[in-house]
Amino acid sequence: MKELLIPGLISLLGLFFALFLFLEIKRKKVSSEEAEKISSYIRQGAMAFLKKEYEIIIVFALIVTFLLGIFRSWPLAIAFLFGAFLSALAGNLGMRVATMSNARTAMAVKKDIYQGLRIAFSSGSVMGLSVVSLGLLGITILYLIFKDAEIIYGFGFGASSIALFARVGGGIYTKAADVGADLVGKVEENIPEDDPRNPAVIADNIGDNVGDVAGMGADLFESYVDSIIAAMVLGGLVLSKWGNFSLVLPLFLAALGIFSSLIGNLLIRLLKKGKPAHILDKGLFLTVALVALGSFFLTKYTLNKGINIFAAIITGLISGLIIALITEYYTSSHYSPTKSLAKSSQTGGATNIISGLALGMESTLIPVLIVSLAIYLSYRFAEVYGVAMAAVGMLSTLGFTLATDCYGPVADNAAGIAEMADLGEETRKKCEELDAVGNTTAAVGKGFAIGSAALTALVLAVSFSQITHLKFINFTQPSFAVGLFIGGLLPFLFSSLTLRAVGKVAFKIVNEVRRQFREISGLREGEAKADYVQCVKISTAGALKQMIFPALLAIVAPLLVGFLLGKESLAGLLFGSIVTGFLLAVMMANAGGAWDNAKKYIEEGNFGGKGSFSHKAAVMGDTVGDPFKDTSGPSLNILIKLMSIISLIIAPLL
């Protein structure tokens, strides 16, 4: 057990480096009083939302902890509570530093775009390193205490539960505010994005943090720990074949990923030439290369036939990288799919939406082939344990990839603050350049999360089959077929609920923004001040109310199917939800990212530019894409893993 001090110490190193970055950002001064004031509005609103959200989550977590202790075991209940706490902590830390960094990024960009890039990326790195370090540290501590990998499933259950509430609640908030601000501001009033006259503009910027930082952080914390836990449990079952180290190998691979992410982070700090996107790509490629090299030596000297496990890890790493590149191809305005989508806006909103849906559906092809190939190859290399290690390999670079993801909302906020605080047109344009890169990096981060979710959920589903002794599944058996159809249905039903939730809250915000433009004399002319507080209140109350039913659906569905229809139906539910959930998540994430960047491509002066007919059509598409890419799509990967974890928790009771 002494060897576990290594992953523990490396996770502490990651936390110390995150603290160093936090203090470095905090020392930066904001010379504009107006920018600091706007940043404080965003920070206060974001923390107020998180506080109310956590009040609901705490009640849920305590109830589940009590039920787990009564019906399963108190060690499992403690693991659940610990996972829930660390997941919430990771999201909270990330959002605090993001709301502190937005104005500082805008001020830095005013001097030099690379200084702005460094602050925004450092902010994202605090989030990324906090997620991976807390996740690895939590699993290591629990294993040292209980010495039973299966108890740590409770840790994953806690992380998944918090992630679902945070992702759904934050996603509803951010996209309802964004849609409301865009529909009235850009389409009806023809005013710029983040114009201070728009009553929803502060709620929109708050949403970037509660959804894309706190929500995304909890989301990927859950992905990360679930993949490690699943691989550890399977590693414990194959000790005789691969060697005793197979159980703790996932912890060491995660530690290697943290160390490699630190090196990639240092590279970003040194590079001061080239396009921001290319700088971030170099950091990613270095991180991947270091993980690949380190995992070769790690497996060679610790396992029997270590080369097979190494091959499985590399399969996951390369698969994640290819999915990221394919995501970038379909969502970046530098490539033909998004340019073609922007062009379709010339004939109106309908053709823009049709083209966006077609793009999203087409974009599922290569990710599905890549994930299928990864499953096939990693299984050939090392059976189910190989598939689990491929998932860990895919997420091993999360300390860096999540940094590039959470960098986006900070850059977006910086662009908004530059507009509202009147920091100048050049500063606004530089911030928008960073923001455009952030849209692509966010899509890439979602690609990693969705790809790894498919692998991890599959491993969890197979683990469920082993625990319940379903070695052979009769596909013609009615109980399995019923479960398969219910599982296939759930991602669609879940997405319907989350999309409708965004629509309901956005409807209220649109009416409030219209009311203020109608009733506040001089607001349209910039002679009166908008009432930002009302839109913040509507977003907060609406998101918290609307998040509860979708979250409960994910928890209740496997319980009902398992206890009422049996373990065969529950196995069918898991496999059915993985297939449709993966496809739907990829389609929504890529379509949404492409719609967003098509709008920005037009705003750069193409196809008529801002205020044109094409631009208004693209804004319509973007408002459809917002809940696709930031609410429903990313929540689906939590859905399929949470249902698998719950199934494993209740498996002994079936």
Secondary structure, DSSP 4 states (H G I P E B T S, - for coil): -GGGHHHHHHHHHHHHHHHHHHHHHHTS----HHHHHHHHHHHHHHHHHHHHHHHHHHHHHHHHHHHHHHHT-HHHHHHHHHHHHHHHHHHHHHHHHHHHHHHHHHHHHHH-HHHHHHHHHHHHHHHHHHHHHHHHHHHHHHHHHH--GGGGHHHHHHHHHHHHHHHHHHHHHHHHHHHHHHIIIIIIS---TT-TT-TTHHHHHHHHHIIIIIIHHHHHHHHHHHHHHHHHHHHHH-HHHH-GGGTTHHHHHHHHHHHHHHHHHHHHHH--SS-HHHHHHHHHHHHHHHHHHHHHHHHHTTSTTHHHHHHHHHHHHHHHHHHHHHHHHHH-TTSHHHHHHHHHGGG-HHHHHHHHHHHHHHTTHHHHHHHHHHHHHHHHHHHHHHHHHHHHHHHTTHHHHHHHHHHHHHHHHHHHHHHHTT--HHHHHHHHHHHHHHHHHHHHHHHHHHHHHHHHHHHHHHHHHHHTT--S--TT-HHHHHHHHHHHHHHHHHHHHHHHHHHHHHHHHHHHHHHHHHHSTTTTTTSS---HHHHHHHHHHHHHHHTHHHHHHHHHHHHHHHHHH-HHHHHHHHHHHHHHHHHHHHHHHHHHHHHHHHHHHHHTTGGG-TTSHHHHHHHHHHHHHHHIIIIIHHHHHHHHHHHHHHHHHHGGG-
